[in-house]
């Protein structure tokens, strides 16, 4: 088969004797090579056999149609001209939708062209097209042609876009209209990428030093843009209109998608601040300095650098000084409609766009974000923490200005911002911060004054030197700044301002901060009453994530305050909901925990990291866990020794502690205690047998007590509580084995005074925990053996059945009326060993869906919001999950979780109805 193809090609070569002139010129070599080239070239018109698969690859074709190699610069210019021609073609048919699309494409192509040519000038073809579009737009508006709805919308958008876009090319457009040279096609292609007149004039103004710097930058691979001509002009020649024009150009450039050099803008604005023609214009320039500096970073990605933060803070102090010196200047949230052509006269009322409260809040957020990004155990964190004094001084200045202007709604926001810097500070921390602020104030007064924003010099932006602005600014605290000696007085004063002038959200935050502040100062009853009177615990589902975190932190601090005060029951009620979820870190915004059955997107993780509180505001989790477990131990151990008078069951007080005890009981070997849970479990075992001294040794071995300033008082309180609970546990566990107990002997065993022992025994007798009576003459307690009657047993059973029926009816009614949802239904319950198939699991728990017959019940379903699994036995199934009504079942607690937020607020334990 292959011979046929070769034969065909050879016959063609022999029959062809026509050779092109181009091939004759190139066939100066050997005869064989010329023959082969002529034969291959003659087959360009008619290819047969195998040669037809090689069309376009012959040497003759490559010689006839020579490839043109174009540079990236020429290619970019040609693509730009092609887009311009497409727009002109669409202009002939009034296709504004296509014009708008092509105009966006043209702007992107302009960026690529400038990058390819490594020039900052604008092509003349681009300026010509902008002029043509302006003329065509004006013509269309005058003629008012009939356009389709799509074209009408595109025409309206194009009109607005072109007006804003051409504002930044005003000089180039004006220069082109003054000299609209009509070039031929060849001349046009040669001059497409020439610089405009304004750009050319800027290039001529470059000095020899700038050219040398440019050569160095090109040699090192860094391209520097030429300086703006206004930076090279004499300051006396700069007019008011020129400064306003530059401010307008910078404002227009903020909304552009093109790459903008913020450092050059800051350099320009810093220079303009020194050549302004009045205080009004200077305030406008300084406000633009702050906004451009804020635009240099994105808060969702990284925090602002320290030099930029200091620059913004110092600029705000300069603005405040100008506003104090010129009372006729006022700041407004909305930009003025009429643009000023000249500086207002002395004393004339002038409005400038700006919001000092918003700037202060952004600075505070950037400061917190910078602290979150630093290592809390490094010196850099402590150095950054010292800048809090600058924020407080700036907030005080802003508050005074807003109070003088009677802008009370903004004043409430600033007052709340100031409260958030004080509410977590103890007296020792506040005193240290106050001394630091005073010392820094003295250092600022003794140091040389910082250069003004308009002075010449070199400064650094993000580690790079930039000319024409100040250097690394050390913010000076004003001499009139002061902090009162009493932090409580300052917090109450600021809270009253928020309560009077703030909105509901601000009032709620101020109230929670006040409760938190009172808790760390051991004012438990006042903090508890304030929290309950606000009724915020009933509205936690409507709070945003920030307030939910603050609410959870306040509840945690309330529990710690109750523990330090000796209120063990209140401490347990406050912390049981927090530790019942198993997500303490997330609820307090002190870290992110990974869950086995929950995956988070990168956006969710980023949002959670932004909600984290800085390290210096953290509540010590080890101290919090120790407090909760010890309070649960002091209540659970006596409850374990208490038997139900009817069925002999033990009452459960703390389920998390019971789970820990079960886990430790299942261990075959238990070593010496190492962490908090080990110490508490060892203390529980010792306390259960009445050995309060060993239990106290395990508790005092914890290292977290050193974090408490009143360590000795807390340990003395714990010693007394352990003695009392050990006596109560001993009487409940072993009292029935005695016929009488001596009060004196009990006092010696537990080292308690006689009055306390008498009070504890009397309380147990009243509560039917110990069937006994006092014998005053002998000083003994006579124990009685009393068995419950049949009527008492039936009455107890009837009471439990009635309460269960009422609870089921209420939940069924709520399910029918829509108060509960069945969106968490699970699969059918498991079959018990002796009972029938379990019912369908619902979020109401095992009561409705896990009946196992009269035998051994099936396992209960998954818990929901209203139920928690517990052990049920006999005729007394407790609240939560029970395996069967008449049988016996066991289950596990399943905490309810919201799908929309990991910061589910906790319910208050003080007014909650116990099931």
Secondary structure, DSSP 8 states (H G I E B T S, - for coil): -HHHHHHHHHHHHHH-----HHHHHH--S-HHHHHHHHHHHHTTS---GGGGGGTT-SHHHHHHS------HHHHHHHHHHHHHHHHHHHHHTT-HHHHHHHHHHHHHHHHHHHHHHT-----HHHHHHHHHHHHHHHHHHHH-----HHHHHHHHHHHHHHHHHHGGGHHHHHHHHHT-----HHHHHHSTT---HHHHHHHHT--HHHHHHHHHHHHHT-------GGGTS-GGG--HHHHHHHHHHHHHHHT-SS---HHHHHHHHHHHTTS-SSHHHHHHHHHHHHHHHHTTS-TTT----HHHHHHHHHHHHHHHHHHHH-TTEEEESS--SS--SS---TT--EEEE--HHHHHHHHHHHHHHHHHHS-TTSHHHHHHHTTHHHHHHHHHHHHHHHHHHT-HHHHHHHHHHHHTTTTT--HHHHHHHHHHHHHHHHHHHHS-----TT---EEEETTEEEESS--S------TT----S-HHHHHHHHHHHHHHHS-HHHHHHHHHHHHHHHHHTT-HHHHHHHHHHHTGGGSGGGS-HHHHHHHHHHHHHHHHHHHHHT-HHHHHHHHHHHHHSS-HHHHTTS-----TT----HHHHHHHHHH---GGG---HHHHHHHHHHHHHHHHHHHHH-B-TTT--B--S-HHHHHHHHHHHT-S---S--SHHHHHHHHHHHHHTT-HHHHHHHHHT-GGGGG-TTHHHHHHHHHHHHHHHHHHHHHHHHGGG-SEEEHHHHHHHHT--HHHHHHHHHHHHHTTSS-EEEETTTTEEEE------HHHHHHHHHHHHHHHHHHHHHHHHHHHHTSS--TT--SB----SSS----B--TT-HHHH----SSS--------SS--B--B-TT---SSB-S-SSS-B---------SS-S------SSS----
